[in-house]
């Protein structure tokens, strides 16, 4: 993500302990217990849920510009990781639920706590069993406006809406296990009046118009964290093609942003060029299509939504993203999207490498050496707020602060100098390949870099990612 300003939610901890017993086969006394109503992340303990693992979300959503509301059905395929008497989904806001079914049978449910949809199936779900959930609902979604983390979730626009979910906005639009460790594949089937465009992550797999309504189907077939899912509804101009490496490239510009055709072409071209450049450094592009969407949403930042970043430049009419911003968001495709942190505290591995991607872009396309970019940031006085806090544990209200972005990038550069050019260039390909489509922690990264470089990196890690203050060079 790139936010302006950088510092743009905390929810209370809850742990389920109530036991429930369901009928068991003769000769076996099976104990069924509720899944936890949170994934236990120290920063956002109510985000996510326990007791199951989601494999796929199938979200069918119809947008009505007259009411600004939606009618939707979200279908979930999941596997129980314990004997479940009941389980929770995250679901926020005023949307009205009309039906909840588990394996096709009506299930009881209630809204509890800060964001919980508590579902009790007709019978307990045995560990390892695959099951389905279908939730039908409607209403006008509301965005989350957090004092420190900014706006996320469903954001209304003049002619539609945009969904941007970092860190916890997905639950404003669909019921979800909303934590980065439970990645899943996605299908979005989006309907709107035929004069509007509907966009989402992944590949366009169908488009049809009936009775004045146009529907598009988008498929993200690689695992995706819920905070990286996206949709956009409105009046957009589209450009499609392929990168030099052959990856399908779809870019869109919001007509409300009034982007000139030549600038839209430039945005499309730069997206392809920068992605090919990054693939030469970071290894094979991890998804099946790329692109970007310029919106006028009023939330004021860009976000690395998987495969197709979103750029809100509405405060500058006619603007398109700079090359550096494109490089930042596309760098996330390897660092943050394909390889996603296990905990929100590890977000420097996203933003540090994405900021370093800006420095690499500046060197390749603008002639500014990476060392010069490093020096410019390192010159920040030692008493500046930049040096406050710990990179690997910035605190939940500081996950989008400069220490995560700039100090994260500086840590990457010092690591490069520590292990040498050859090992560093091996590292930035081997790391995203080894953890592709999965999750990893700061500790995983340090151990991986040590094994690859055959160097003890304790001093580097202590000075640059585990300690507060300005390290000496």
Secondary structure as the mmCIF struct_conf table of DSSP 4:
data_model
#
loop_
_struct_conf.conf_type_id
_struct_conf.id
_struct_conf.beg_label_comp_id
_struct_conf.beg_label_asym_id
_struct_conf.beg_label_seq_id
_struct_conf.end_label_comp_id
_struct_conf.end_label_asym_id
_struct_conf.end_label_seq_id
STRN STRN1 UNK A 2 UNK A 3
BEND BEND1 UNK A 4 UNK A 6
STRN STRN2 UNK A 19 UNK A 20
TURN_TY1_P TURN_TY1_P1 UNK A 26 UNK A 27
STRN STRN3 UNK A 32 UNK A 33
HELX_LH_PP_P HELX_LH_PP_P1 UNK A 34 UNK A 36
BEND BEND2 UNK A 37 UNK A 38
BEND BEND3 UNK A 42 UNK A 44
TURN_TY1_P TURN_TY1_P2 UNK A 45 UNK A 46
BEND BEND4 UNK A 47 UNK A 48
BEND BEND5 UNK A 50 UNK A 51
STRN STRN4 UNK A 52 UNK A 64
TURN_TY1_P TURN_TY1_P3 UNK A 65 UNK A 68
STRN STRN5 UNK A 69 UNK A 80
BEND BEND6 UNK A 81 UNK A 82
STRN STRN6 UNK A 84 UNK A 84
BEND BEND7 UNK A 85 UNK A 85
STRN STRN7 UNK A 87 UNK A 90
BEND BEND8 UNK A 93 UNK A 94
HELX_LH_PP_P HELX_LH_PP_P2 UNK A 95 UNK A 95
STRN STRN8 UNK A 96 UNK A 102
TURN_TY1_P TURN_TY1_P4 UNK A 103 UNK A 104
STRN STRN9 UNK A 105 UNK A 106
STRN STRN10 UNK A 108 UNK A 112
TURN_TY1_P TURN_TY1_P5 UNK A 113 UNK A 115
STRN STRN11 UNK A 116 UNK A 120
BEND BEND9 UNK A 122 UNK A 123
STRN STRN12 UNK A 125 UNK A 125
TURN_TY1_P TURN_TY1_P6 UNK A 127 UNK A 128
STRN STRN13 UNK A 130 UNK A 139
STRN STRN14 UNK A 144 UNK A 146
TURN_TY1_P TURN_TY1_P7 UNK A 147 UNK A 149
STRN STRN15 UNK A 150 UNK A 157
TURN_TY1_P TURN_TY1_P8 UNK A 158 UNK A 159
STRN STRN16 UNK A 160 UNK A 164
TURN_TY1_P TURN_TY1_P9 UNK A 166 UNK A 169
HELX_RH_3T_P HELX_RH_3T_P1 UNK A 170 UNK A 172
TURN_TY1_P TURN_TY1_P10 UNK A 173 UNK A 173
BEND BEND10 UNK A 174 UNK A 174
STRN STRN17 UNK A 176 UNK A 176
BEND BEND11 UNK A 179 UNK A 179
TURN_TY1_P TURN_TY1_P11 UNK A 180 UNK A 181
BEND BEND12 UNK A 182 UNK A 182
STRN STRN18 UNK A 184 UNK A 193
TURN_TY1_P TURN_TY1_P12 UNK A 194 UNK A 195
BEND BEND13 UNK A 196 UNK A 196
STRN STRN19 UNK A 197 UNK A 200
BEND BEND14 UNK A 201 UNK A 202
STRN STRN20 UNK A 203 UNK A 210
TURN_TY1_P TURN_TY1_P13 UNK A 211 UNK A 212
STRN STRN21 UNK A 213 UNK A 224
HELX_RH_3T_P HELX_RH_3T_P2 UNK A 226 UNK A 228
STRN STRN22 UNK A 230 UNK A 234
STRN STRN23 UNK A 236 UNK A 242
TURN_TY1_P TURN_TY1_P14 UNK A 244 UNK A 245
BEND BEND15 UNK A 246 UNK A 246
STRN STRN24 UNK A 248 UNK A 254
HELX_RH_3T_P HELX_RH_3T_P3 UNK A 255 UNK A 257
HELX_RH_AL_P HELX_RH_AL_P1 UNK A 261 UNK A 282
BEND BEND16 UNK A 284 UNK A 284
BEND BEND17 UNK A 286 UNK A 288
STRN STRN25 UNK A 289 UNK A 295
BEND BEND18 UNK A 298 UNK A 299
STRN STRN26 UNK A 301 UNK A 303
TURN_TY1_P TURN_TY1_P15 UNK A 306 UNK A 307
BEND BEND19 UNK A 308 UNK A 308
STRN STRN27 UNK A 309 UNK A 312
TURN_TY1_P TURN_TY1_P16 UNK A 314 UNK A 315
BEND BEND20 UNK A 316 UNK A 316
TURN_TY1_P TURN_TY1_P17 UNK A 317 UNK A 318
HELX_RH_AL_P HELX_RH_AL_P2 UNK A 323 UNK A 331
TURN_TY1_P TURN_TY1_P18 UNK A 332 UNK A 334
STRN STRN28 UNK A 335 UNK A 335
TURN_TY1_P TURN_TY1_P19 UNK A 336 UNK A 338
STRN STRN29 UNK A 339 UNK A 339
STRN STRN30 UNK A 340 UNK A 341
BEND BEND21 UNK A 342 UNK A 343
HELX_RH_3T_P HELX_RH_3T_P4 UNK A 344 UNK A 346
TURN_TY1_P TURN_TY1_P20 UNK A 347 UNK A 347
HELX_RH_AL_P HELX_RH_AL_P3 UNK A 348 UNK A 366
HELX_RH_AL_P HELX_RH_AL_P4 UNK A 370 UNK A 378
TURN_TY1_P TURN_TY1_P21 UNK A 379 UNK A 379
BEND BEND22 UNK A 380 UNK A 380
TURN_TY1_P TURN_TY1_P22 UNK A 382 UNK A 383
BEND BEND23 UNK A 384 UNK A 384
HELX_RH_3T_P HELX_RH_3T_P5 UNK A 385 UNK A 387
BEND BEND24 UNK A 388 UNK A 389
STRN STRN31 UNK A 390 UNK A 390
TURN_TY1_P TURN_TY1_P23 UNK A 391 UNK A 392
STRN STRN32 UNK A 393 UNK A 393
HELX_RH_3T_P HELX_RH_3T_P6 UNK A 396 UNK A 398
TURN_TY1_P TURN_TY1_P24 UNK A 399 UNK A 400
BEND BEND25 UNK A 401 UNK A 401
HELX_RH_AL_P HELX_RH_AL_P5 UNK A 402 UNK A 419
HELX_RH_AL_P HELX_RH_AL_P6 UNK A 421 UNK A 434
TURN_TY1_P TURN_TY1_P25 UNK A 435 UNK A 437
BEND BEND26 UNK A 438 UNK A 438
STRN STRN33 UNK A 439 UNK A 440
HELX_RH_AL_P HELX_RH_AL_P7 UNK A 442 UNK A 453
TURN_TY1_P TURN_TY1_P26 UNK A 454 UNK A 454
BEND BEND27 UNK A 455 UNK A 455
HELX_RH_AL_P HELX_RH_AL_P8 UNK A 458 UNK A 464
TURN_TY1_P TURN_TY1_P27 UNK A 465 UNK A 465
BEND BEND28 UNK A 466 UNK A 467
BEND BEND29 UNK A 469 UNK A 469
#
